[in-house]
Amino acid sequence: MIPRIHQQGSNTLGLLHYLYGKGTHEEHVDPHLVASFDGMAPDPGRDPSVTKKDLQHLLDQPLSLLAADQRPDKHVWHCSVRAAPDDPILGDGQWAEIARRMVAATGIDPGDGAGCRWAAVRHAEDHIHIIATLVREDGRRPDHHRSGKRAQAEARLIEADYGLHRVTPGDGTAARRPTSAERHKAERQGRERTVREELREAVRRAVAGAATEAEFFDRLKAAGLLVRTSVLPSGDLRGYTVAMPGDRNKDGEPVFYAGSTLAPDLSLPRIRNRFDTTGVATAPDSTHRQDHPPQRPAPSAARRTATHAAWAALLVIDHGDDGAAAAQIAATGEVLDALAKTSALHTRQQLREAAWAFERASRSHTRAEFRHSQQLRRAARDLVHSGPALGRGEDGATTAMAIDTLFFLVTAAIHWHAKKGHAQQAAAARQAAGHLRAAYQAAAAQPLGALYQRGRRLGRPLLQRQTAVLREAVPELAEQILTEPGWYALAATLTDAEAAGHDPTALLADAAGRRELDTADSMSDVLMWRLRRTAGLPADTSHTLTGTHTARHSANRAWQQAPGRPGARRGRS
């Protein structure tokens, strides 16, 4: 159940016209009163002899107790209370009780006999609106300080009492929700997300790995956004606002949003906290582009860098202090934004959804010490500078490698947030992990198919030797790994590592001991990527298959249909 305290107003009758009207899209059905301060307020919805003006006059009567110059400019209090989509439909009596509990909890009508006058209107099955006048019967102002948090706390109790969907409690660090007007506007324009949400994503992508203000603002403009900045008398920048070129108000002017209204961590001072040019700027700053073109890393190299940085960040979250862990988690969001922006089409949507979900997990009340996360931020910058990656070859394979490690990094963030009691952040990180799983399946199909095919073609003596290596290096995991279809890819990787001069037994034991494997869908996949990363082996080996495209396609199909693989297709091979 979601209560929302709306901005205070000064027009009681205007709000009543909305509550008893048809709605923007005629979605208001049978608007009627379910409760009021005295239980006897007139209902213009079902009593044809009563007008909205009658109800307005009753609600505003306490204003007459005050002299004109003592009346509050904005005296209209407005709260909506909405049930979750999967909640049962509540009756008018239940909604009336919920309204009474809400006005008592928020201090509007605390039950002392002299509270504010209020009325609760229901015009849809799943929610009510409460309107109140912010002057008590005794002429005093109500104690409704922090009414939003008080309403949320009462909503948690109501959920338990009525057996409703339990909403994860927040901590005040979430981004501001779009208004109903913004949502309706997006619907009219055929947008999947509101302009506010699209701008938030665009600004976060501009932040990802940026080393200076100049680079950040250049990226905003390159993304096609309209940008305005405000300047202090000293000449220093105070803040910025952004707008979508096609988003205009009724006067035809662009609708600008301040960074701080998009998300708490997108204000200019908070963005500045991330900058450390000595730690991040491995490529020349955007202001030097014309004279000194930057040396762009290859997309595959940038993904390897991100994989190494993600592994180092994971260890900090496990063993570092809270400020360092919070910084690594925030920078993880930057890497996800950068990876989503630069990855191939078949993984882009799931990576975008992962970044979008993890955005909520990147903020908490723990102060992030960004000096600890410059390696991860530098990796995000390299991803942005490397440009779009292909979905095949080393680009595609290193994308799968990076996603594999990022999944474990996000899992570490889940555990850290859960331990700190950050319920919303932990839930958001879990959602991001689900999208990363889906992105991994799409990215890994081709490189794993090639390795699977190579492993199946290993001679019996060589396959037996790699089996012995597996049993010696990880005796407690060996039998389970041997049943996984990914074992053949791991066997091929052990062969490659040995050919490169490594001790495969020691390498495998080290890879298995670096991190738990319980959360992995396939332990052999995880160990294979760790070996190829630490041994510096090529991530893609499809070029070693004969028959070029046909052979690679057959390898991919063989992997998709491998027995025991999660989601494997059944049927004729």
C-alpha positions as CSV (number, residue, x, y, z in Angstrom):
1,M,0.0,0.0,0.0
2,I,1.5,3.3,-1.1
3,P,0.4,6.5,0.6
4,R,1.6,9.7,-1.1
5,I,1.4,13.2,0.4
6,H,0.9,15.7,-2.5
7,Q,2.0,19.3,-2.6
8,Q,-0.1,21.6,-0.4
9,G,-2.6,23.8,-2.3
10,S,-4.9,26.7,-1.8
11,N,-7.9,25.7,-3.8
12,T,-10.2,23.3,-1.9
13,L,-13.0,23.5,-4.5
14,G,-10.5,22.9,-7.4
15,L,-9.3,19.7,-5.8
16,L,-12.9,18.5,-5.2
17,H,-13.7,19.1,-8.8
18,Y,-10.8,16.8,-9.8
19,L,-11.7,14.1,-7.2
20,Y,-15.4,14.1,-8.3
21,G,-14.7,14.6,-12.0
22,K,-14.2,12.1,-14.7
23,G,-10.4,12.2,-14.6
24,T,-7.9,12.9,-17.3
25,H,-8.8,9.8,-19.2
26,E,-12.3,9.3,-17.8
27,E,-10.8,6.7,-15.4
28,H,-12.8,8.0,-12.3
29,V,-15.7,5.6,-11.8
30,D,-18.5,6.3,-9.3
31,P,-16.7,9.0,-7.2
32,H,-18.1,9.0,-3.7
33,L,-17.3,9.8,-0.1
34,V,-16.2,6.8,2.1
35,A,-15.3,8.7,5.3
36,S,-15.1,12.2,6.8
37,F,-14.0,13.9,10.0
38,D,-17.5,13.6,11.6
39,G,-19.0,10.8,9.5
40,M,-21.7,13.1,8.3
41,A,-20.2,15.2,5.6
42,P,-22.3,15.8,2.4
43,D,-21.5,13.6,-0.6
44,P,-21.9,15.4,-3.9
45,G,-21.1,12.1,-5.7
46,R,-24.2,10.2,-4.6
47,D,-26.5,12.8,-3.2
48,P,-28.0,14.9,-6.0
49,S,-29.1,17.6,-3.6
50,V,-25.5,18.3,-2.6
51,T,-22.9,20.2,-4.5
52,K,-19.1,20.2,-4.3
53,K,-19.4,23.8,-3.1
54,D,-21.3,22.5,-0.1
55,L,-18.5,20.1,0.8
56,Q,-15.9,22.8,0.3
57,H,-17.7,25.2,2.6
58,L,-17.9,22.6,5.3
59,L,-14.2,21.7,5.1
60,D,-13.0,25.3,5.0
61,Q,-15.2,26.6,7.9
62,P,-12.2,26.5,10.4
63,L,-10.5,29.1,8.3
64,S,-13.1,31.7,9.5
65,L,-11.7,31.3,13.1
66,L,-8.6,33.1,12.0
67,A,-8.1,36.7,10.9
68,A,-7.5,37.0,7.2
69,D,-3.8,37.8,7.6
70,Q,-3.3,34.7,9.8
71,R,-4.8,32.2,7.4
72,P,-2.2,29.9,5.8
73,D,-1.6,30.6,2.1
74,K,-1.7,26.9,1.3
75,H,-4.3,25.3,3.5
76,V,-5.3,22.2,1.4
77,W,-3.7,18.9,2.5
78,H,-4.0,16.1,0.0
79,C,-3.0,12.4,0.5
80,S,-3.7,9.5,-1.9
81,V,-3.5,5.9,-0.6
82,R,-3.2,3.2,-3.3
83,A,-3.3,-0.6,-3.0
84,A,-0.8,-2.9,-4.8
85,P,-2.0,-4.4,-8.1
86,D,-2.1,-7.9,-6.6
87,D,-4.1,-6.9,-3.5
88,P,-7.7,-7.9,-3.1
89,I,-10.4,-5.3,-3.8
90,L,-11.3,-3.6,-0.5
91,G,-14.8,-2.4,0.4
92,D,-15.8,1.1,1.2
93,G,-15.9,0.2,5.0
94,Q,-12.3,-1.0,4.8
95,W,-11.2,2.1,2.9
96,A,-13.0,4.3,5.5
97,E,-11.0,2.7,8.3
98,I,-7.8,3.1,6.4
99,A,-8.6,6.8,5.9
100,R,-9.2,7.3,9.6
101,R,-5.9,5.6,10.5
102,M,-4.0,7.7,8.0
103,V,-5.3,11.1,9.3
104,A,-4.6,10.0,12.8
105,A,-1.1,8.8,12.1
106,T,-0.2,11.9,10.1
107,G,-1.5,14.3,12.8
108,I,-4.3,15.7,10.6
109,D,-6.9,14.3,13.0
110,P,-5.2,12.7,16.0
111,G,-8.4,11.9,17.8
112,D,-8.4,14.7,20.4
113,G,-11.7,16.0,19.3
114,A,-10.4,19.2,17.7
115,G,-8.5,17.9,14.6
116,C,-8.7,19.2,11.1
117,R,-11.7,18.7,8.9
118,W,-11.2,16.1,6.2
119,A,-13.0,13.8,3.7
120,A,-12.0,10.6,1.9
121,V,-13.1,10.2,-1.7
122,R,-13.0,6.9,-3.6
123,H,-13.2,7.1,-7.4
124,A,-11.5,3.8,-8.3
125,E,-11.3,0.3,-6.8
126,D,-7.7,0.5,-5.8
127,H,-7.2,3.8,-4.1
128,I,-8.7,6.8,-2.2
129,H,-7.9,10.5,-1.9
130,I,-8.0,12.3,1.5
131,I,-8.5,16.1,1.4
132,A,-8.1,18.2,4.6
133,T,-8.0,21.8,5.7
134,L,-4.9,22.6,7.6
135,V,-6.6,24.5,10.4
136,R,-7.9,22.6,13.5
137,E,-11.3,23.2,15.1
138,D,-9.6,25.1,17.8
139,G,-7.9,27.4,15.3
140,R,-4.4,26.0,15.7
141,R,-2.3,24.5,13.0
142,P,-2.0,20.7,13.0
143,D,1.2,18.9,13.9
144,H,1.8,17.1,10.6
145,H,5.6,17.4,10.4
146,R,7.1,14.5,8.5
147,S,3.6,13.3,7.6
148,G,5.0,11.4,4.6
149,K,7.1,9.1,6.8
150,R,4.4,8.7,9.3
151,A,2.0,7.7,6.6
152,Q,4.4,5.1,5.3
153,A,4.9,3.7,8.7
154,E,1.1,3.4,9.2
155,A,0.8,1.8,5.7
156,R,3.2,-1.0,6.8
157,L,0.9,-1.7,9.8
158,I,-2.2,-1.7,7.6
159,E,-0.6,-4.1,5.2
160,A,0.0,-6.5,8.1
161,D,-3.5,-6.1,9.6
162,Y,-5.3,-6.6,6.2
163,G,-3.0,-9.3,4.8
164,L,-2.0,-7.0,1.9
165,H,1.1,-7.0,-0.3
166,R,4.1,-5.9,2.0
167,V,5.9,-3.0,0.5
168,T,9.6,-2.8,1.1
169,P,10.3,0.2,3.4
170,G,12.3,3.0,2.0
171,D,14.9,5.3,3.5
172,G,14.4,8.5,1.6
173,T,17.2,8.0,-0.9
174,A,15.0,6.9,-3.8
175,A,14.6,9.0,-6.9
176,R,11.4,11.1,-7.1
177,R,8.6,9.3,-8.7
178,P,7.0,10.8,-11.9
179,T,3.8,12.7,-11.2
180,S,0.5,11.5,-12.6
181,A,0.6,14.4,-15.1
182,E,4.0,13.2,-16.3
183,R,2.8,9.6,-16.7
184,H,-0.3,10.7,-18.6
185,K,1.8,12.9,-20.9
186,A,4.1,9.9,-21.6
187,E,1.1,7.8,-22.5
188,R,-0.2,10.4,-24.9
189,Q,3.2,10.6,-26.5
190,G,3.6,6.9,-26.7
191,R,6.7,6.8,-24.5
192,E,7.6,3.7,-22.4
193,R,9.0,5.9,-19.7
194,T,8.3,9.5,-18.6
195,V,10.6,12.3,-19.6
196,R,11.8,12.5,-16.0
197,E,12.9,8.9,-16.2
198,E,14.5,9.1,-19.6
199,L,16.4,12.2,-18.4
200,R,17.6,10.4,-15.3
201,E,18.9,7.5,-17.4
202,A,20.6,9.9,-19.8
203,V,22.3,11.9,-17.1
204,R,23.5,8.8,-15.3
205,R,25.1,7.6,-18.6
206,A,26.8,11.0,-18.9
207,V,28.2,10.6,-15.4
208,A,29.5,7.1,-16.0
209,G,33.3,7.3,-15.7
210,A,33.4,11.1,-16.4
211,A,36.5,12.7,-15.0
212,T,35.6,16.4,-15.2
213,E,32.7,18.8,-15.3
214,A,33.6,19.6,-18.9
215,E,33.4,16.0,-20.0
216,F,30.1,15.5,-18.1
217,F,28.5,18.5,-19.8
218,D,29.9,17.5,-23.2
219,R,28.3,14.1,-22.9
220,L,24.9,15.6,-22.0
221,K,25.0,17.8,-25.1
222,A,26.2,14.9,-27.3
223,A,23.2,12.9,-26.1
224,G,21.0,15.6,-27.6
225,L,19.8,17.1,-24.3
226,L,19.2,20.8,-23.8
227,V,21.5,22.0,-20.9
228,R,21.4,25.1,-18.8
229,T,23.8,26.0,-16.1
230,S,23.6,28.5,-13.3
231,V,26.6,30.5,-12.1
232,L,27.6,31.9,-8.7
233,P,28.9,35.5,-8.4
234,S,32.4,34.0,-8.2
235,G,32.0,32.5,-11.7
236,D,31.8,28.9,-10.4
237,L,29.0,26.7,-11.6
238,R,26.2,26.3,-9.0
239,G,24.0,23.8,-10.8
240,Y,22.5,22.6,-14.0
241,T,19.1,21.7,-15.6
242,V,18.3,19.5,-18.5
243,A,15.4,19.1,-20.9
244,M,14.4,16.8,-23.8
245,P,14.2,18.9,-27.0
246,G,10.7,17.7,-27.8
247,D,9.3,18.1,-24.3
248,R,7.5,21.4,-24.0
249,N,4.9,23.0,-21.7
250,K,1.6,24.6,-22.7
251,D,3.5,27.8,-23.6
252,G,5.8,25.9,-26.0
253,E,8.8,26.2,-23.8
254,P,11.2,23.3,-23.0
255,V,10.5,21.6,-19.6
256,F,13.8,21.7,-17.6
257,Y,14.6,19.4,-14.7
258,A,17.3,20.1,-12.1
259,G,19.7,17.2,-11.6
260,S,18.8,17.0,-7.9
261,T,15.1,16.5,-8.9
262,L,16.0,13.6,-11.1
263,A,17.8,11.7,-8.3
264,P,19.5,12.7,-5.1
265,D,23.0,11.8,-6.4
266,L,22.6,13.7,-9.7
267,S,23.0,17.2,-8.2
268,L,26.2,18.9,-9.4
269,P,27.9,18.8,-6.0
270,R,27.2,15.1,-5.6
271,I,28.5,14.4,-9.1
272,R,31.6,16.4,-8.4
273,N,32.3,14.1,-5.4
274,R,33.0,11.3,-8.0
275,F,35.6,13.2,-9.9
276,D,39.3,12.4,-9.5
277,T,41.1,13.2,-12.7
278,T,44.3,11.5,-11.6
279,G,42.5,8.3,-10.9
280,V,40.0,8.2,-13.8
281,A,41.3,10.2,-16.8
282,T,43.3,7.5,-18.6
283,A,42.2,9.1,-21.9
284,P,42.6,12.8,-22.7
285,D,39.8,15.1,-21.5
286,S,37.1,16.0,-23.9
287,T,38.4,19.6,-24.1
288,H,41.6,18.3,-25.7
289,R,40.0,16.2,-28.4
290,Q,40.8,18.3,-31.5
291,D,44.5,18.7,-30.8
292,H,45.2,15.3,-29.2
293,P,42.7,12.6,-30.3
294,P,42.3,10.1,-27.5
295,Q,43.7,6.6,-27.9
296,R,40.5,4.6,-27.7
297,P,40.8,1.1,-26.2
298,A,39.3,-1.7,-28.2
299,P,35.9,-2.8,-26.9
300,S,37.2,-6.2,-25.9
301,A,40.1,-4.6,-24.0
302,A,37.7,-2.3,-22.2
303,R,35.6,-5.3,-21.1
304,R,38.6,-7.1,-19.8
305,T,39.5,-4.0,-17.8
306,A,36.0,-3.8,-16.4
307,T,36.2,-7.5,-15.4
308,H,39.4,-7.0,-13.5
309,A,38.1,-3.8,-11.8
310,A,34.8,-5.6,-10.9
311,W,36.7,-8.4,-9.3
312,A,38.8,-5.9,-7.2
313,A,35.6,-4.0,-6.3
314,L,34.0,-7.2,-5.1
315,L,36.8,-7.9,-2.6
316,V,36.5,-4.3,-1.3
317,I,32.7,-4.8,-0.7
318,D,33.5,-8.0,1.1
319,H,36.3,-6.7,3.3
320,G,36.5,-2.9,3.1
321,D,34.9,-0.3,5.3
322,D,31.4,1.0,4.7
323,G,32.4,4.2,2.8
324,A,34.6,2.2,0.4
325,A,31.9,-0.4,-0.1
326,A,29.3,2.2,-0.8
327,A,31.6,3.9,-3.4
328,Q,32.2,0.6,-5.2
329,I,28.5,-0.1,-5.3
330,A,27.8,3.4,-6.7
331,A,30.5,2.9,-9.3
332,T,29.1,-0.5,-10.2
333,G,26.1,1.5,-11.4
334,E,28.3,3.5,-13.7
335,V,29.9,0.4,-15.2
336,L,26.4,-1.1,-15.8
337,D,25.3,2.2,-17.5
338,A,28.4,2.2,-19.7
339,L,28.1,-1.5,-20.6
340,A,24.4,-1.1,-21.5
341,K,25.3,2.0,-23.7
342,T,28.0,0.2,-25.7
343,S,26.9,-3.4,-25.9
344,A,25.4,-5.2,-28.9
345,L,21.7,-5.3,-29.6
346,H,21.0,-8.8,-28.4
347,T,22.2,-8.0,-24.9
348,R,21.5,-4.2,-24.8
349,Q,17.9,-4.3,-23.5
350,Q,18.6,-6.7,-20.6
351,L,21.7,-4.8,-19.7
352,R,19.7,-1.5,-19.8
353,E,17.1,-3.1,-17.5
354,A,19.9,-4.3,-15.2
355,A,21.4,-0.8,-15.0
356,W,17.9,0.8,-14.5
357,A,17.1,-1.6,-11.6
358,F,20.5,-1.2,-10.0
359,E,20.2,2.6,-10.0
360,R,18.2,2.3,-6.8
361,A,20.8,0.0,-5.3
362,S,23.6,2.6,-5.9
363,R,22.3,5.0,-3.2
364,S,22.0,4.7,0.5
365,H,22.6,6.9,3.6
366,T,26.1,5.5,3.8
367,R,28.5,8.2,2.6
368,A,30.5,6.9,-0.4
369,E,34.2,7.6,-0.4
370,F,34.8,7.7,-4.1
371,R,38.6,7.8,-3.8
372,H,38.3,4.0,-3.3
373,S,36.4,3.4,-6.5
374,Q,38.5,5.1,-9.2
375,Q,39.6,1.9,-10.8
376,L,36.0,0.9,-11.4
377,R,35.1,4.4,-12.6
378,R,38.1,4.3,-14.9
379,A,36.8,1.0,-16.3
380,A,33.4,2.7,-17.0
381,R,35.2,5.5,-18.8
382,D,37.1,3.0,-20.9
383,L,33.9,1.3,-21.9
384,V,32.4,4.6,-23.0
385,H,35.5,5.7,-24.9
386,S,35.8,2.2,-26.6
387,G,32.5,2.7,-28.4
388,P,30.0,0.1,-29.4
389,A,31.0,-3.5,-29.2
390,L,30.1,-6.2,-31.7
391,G,28.1,-9.2,-30.6
392,R,30.6,-11.7,-31.8
393,G,34.3,-12.5,-31.6
394,E,36.3,-11.1,-28.7
395,D,33.9,-8.3,-28.2
396,G,31.0,-10.7,-27.6
397,A,33.0,-13.1,-25.5
398,T,34.5,-10.5,-23.3
399,T,31.1,-9.0,-22.8
400,A,30.0,-12.4,-21.5
401,M,33.1,-12.5,-19.3
402,A,32.3,-9.1,-17.9
403,I,28.7,-9.9,-17.2
404,D,29.7,-13.1,-15.4
405,T,31.9,-11.1,-13.0
406,L,29.4,-8.2,-12.7
407,F,26.8,-10.8,-11.6
408,F,29.0,-11.7,-8.6
409,L,29.6,-8.0,-7.9
410,V,25.9,-7.3,-7.8
411,T,25.4,-10.4,-5.6
412,A,28.0,-8.9,-3.2
413,A,26.0,-5.7,-3.2
414,I,22.8,-7.6,-2.4
415,H,24.5,-9.2,0.7
416,W,26.0,-5.8,1.8
417,H,22.7,-4.0,1.6
418,A,20.8,-6.8,3.3
419,K,23.4,-6.8,6.2
420,K,22.9,-3.0,6.5
421,G,19.1,-3.3,6.5
422,H,18.8,-1.5,3.2
423,A,15.7,-3.4,2.0
424,Q,14.9,-1.4,-1.1
425,Q,18.5,-1.4,-2.3
426,A,18.8,-5.1,-1.8
427,A,15.6,-5.8,-3.6
428,A,16.7,-3.6,-6.5
429,A,20.1,-5.4,-6.8
430,R,18.3,-8.7,-6.9
431,Q,16.2,-7.4,-9.8
432,A,19.4,-6.3,-11.5
433,A,20.9,-9.7,-11.0
434,G,18.0,-11.3,-12.8
435,H,18.5,-9.1,-15.8
436,L,22.2,-9.9,-15.8
437,R,21.5,-13.6,-15.9
438,A,19.4,-13.1,-19.0
439,A,22.0,-10.9,-20.6
440,Y,24.7,-13.5,-19.9
441,Q,22.7,-16.2,-21.6
442,A,22.5,-14.1,-24.7
443,A,26.1,-13.0,-24.7
444,A,27.7,-16.4,-23.8
445,A,25.9,-18.6,-26.3
446,Q,28.4,-18.2,-29.1
447,P,31.7,-18.3,-27.2
448,L,30.5,-21.2,-25.0
449,G,29.3,-23.0,-28.0
450,A,32.8,-22.9,-29.6
451,L,34.5,-24.0,-26.4
452,Y,31.9,-26.7,-25.8
453,Q,32.5,-28.1,-29.3
454,R,36.3,-28.0,-28.8
455,G,35.9,-29.8,-25.5
456,R,33.8,-32.5,-27.0
457,R,36.5,-33.0,-29.7
458,L,39.3,-33.5,-27.2
459,G,40.9,-37.0,-27.4
460,R,40.0,-39.4,-24.7
461,P,43.5,-39.4,-23.0
462,L,43.5,-35.6,-22.9
463,L,39.9,-35.4,-21.5
464,Q,40.8,-38.0,-18.9
465,R,43.9,-35.9,-17.9
466,Q,41.8,-32.8,-17.5
467,T,39.3,-34.8,-15.4
468,A,42.1,-35.8,-13.1
469,V,43.2,-32.1,-12.9
470,L,39.6,-31.2,-11.9
471,R,39.4,-33.9,-9.2
472,E,42.8,-32.9,-7.8
473,A,42.1,-29.1,-7.8
474,V,38.5,-29.1,-6.5
475,P,37.7,-32.6,-5.2
476,E,34.5,-31.4,-3.4
477,L,33.0,-29.9,-6.6
478,A,34.4,-32.2,-9.2
479,E,31.5,-34.7,-9.6
480,Q,28.9,-32.0,-9.9
481,I,31.0,-30.1,-12.5
482,L,31.4,-33.3,-14.5
483,T,27.6,-33.5,-14.9
484,E,27.4,-29.9,-16.3
485,P,27.4,-29.3,-20.0
486,G,29.9,-26.5,-19.4
487,W,32.5,-29.1,-18.3
488,Y,33.6,-29.5,-21.9
489,A,34.2,-25.7,-22.2
490,L,36.2,-25.9,-18.9
491,A,38.2,-28.8,-20.2
492,A,39.1,-27.0,-23.4
493,T,40.1,-24.0,-21.2
494,L,42.4,-26.1,-19.0
495,T,44.0,-27.4,-22.2
496,D,44.6,-23.8,-23.4
497,A,46.0,-22.8,-20.1
498,E,48.4,-25.7,-20.1
499,A,49.5,-24.9,-23.7
500,A,50.2,-21.3,-22.5
501,G,52.6,-22.6,-19.9
502,H,50.4,-22.5,-16.8
503,D,49.9,-25.2,-14.2
504,P,46.2,-26.0,-14.8
505,T,45.8,-27.7,-11.4
506,A,47.1,-24.6,-9.4
507,L,45.2,-22.2,-11.7
508,L,41.9,-24.1,-11.2
509,A,42.3,-24.4,-7.5
510,D,43.0,-20.7,-7.2
511,A,40.0,-19.8,-9.4
512,A,37.7,-21.9,-7.2
513,G,39.0,-20.5,-4.0
514,R,38.6,-16.9,-5.0
515,R,34.9,-16.7,-4.4
516,E,31.8,-18.8,-3.5
517,L,30.1,-20.7,-6.4
518,D,26.8,-21.4,-4.7
519,T,24.9,-18.6,-6.5
520,A,26.2,-19.7,-10.0
521,D,23.8,-21.4,-12.4
522,S,26.8,-23.2,-13.8
523,M,30.0,-23.6,-11.7
524,S,31.9,-24.7,-14.8
525,D,31.0,-21.5,-16.7
526,V,32.2,-19.4,-13.8
527,L,35.5,-21.3,-13.4
528,M,36.1,-21.2,-17.2
529,W,35.7,-17.4,-17.3
530,R,37.9,-16.9,-14.3
531,L,40.6,-19.1,-15.8
532,R,40.5,-17.3,-19.2
533,R,40.7,-13.9,-17.4
534,T,43.5,-14.7,-15.0
535,A,45.6,-16.6,-17.6
536,G,45.1,-13.9,-20.2
537,L,43.6,-16.4,-22.7
538,P,41.4,-15.3,-25.6
539,A,37.8,-15.2,-24.6
540,D,36.6,-16.3,-28.1
541,T,37.9,-19.4,-29.8
542,S,35.4,-19.8,-32.5
543,H,38.1,-19.0,-35.1
544,T,39.7,-22.3,-34.3
545,L,36.7,-24.2,-35.6
546,T,36.8,-25.4,-39.2
547,G,34.1,-24.5,-41.6
548,T,34.0,-20.8,-40.5
549,H,30.4,-19.6,-40.2
550,T,28.8,-23.0,-40.6
551,A,31.0,-24.6,-37.9
552,R,30.4,-21.7,-35.5
553,H,26.7,-21.9,-36.0
554,S,26.7,-25.6,-35.4
555,A,28.8,-25.1,-32.2
556,N,26.3,-22.5,-31.0
557,R,23.4,-24.8,-31.7
558,A,25.1,-27.7,-30.0
559,W,25.6,-25.6,-26.9
560,Q,22.0,-24.5,-26.9
561,Q,20.9,-28.1,-27.0
562,A,23.5,-29.5,-24.6
563,P,21.8,-31.9,-22.2
564,G,21.5,-30.4,-18.7
565,R,22.0,-26.9,-19.8
566,P,19.5,-24.5,-18.2
567,G,16.9,-23.7,-20.7
568,A,18.2,-26.1,-23.3
569,R,15.9,-26.9,-26.2
570,R,14.7,-30.5,-26.5
571,G,14.1,-32.3,-29.8
572,R,16.1,-33.6,-32.7
573,S,19.7,-32.5,-32.9
